Amino acid sequence: MAVTTLKRKLRRKRQGQNARVLKMKQLSAKPVIKNVDVEELKKSFEK
């Protein structure tokens, strides 16, 4: 008995899987915390 692969359906399924993984990565990502000198910023606005 021959087996046929449904390539289009497989591609669509993989797209959904990849989108789900990407969404989870974006939701769990944390922004980079940088040390900001507030006084230095205030001085730059005075100029």
Protein Blocks (a to p, Z undefined) as FASTA:
>chain_A
ZZdddfklmmmmmmmmmmmmmmmmmmmpccddddddfklmmmmmmZZ
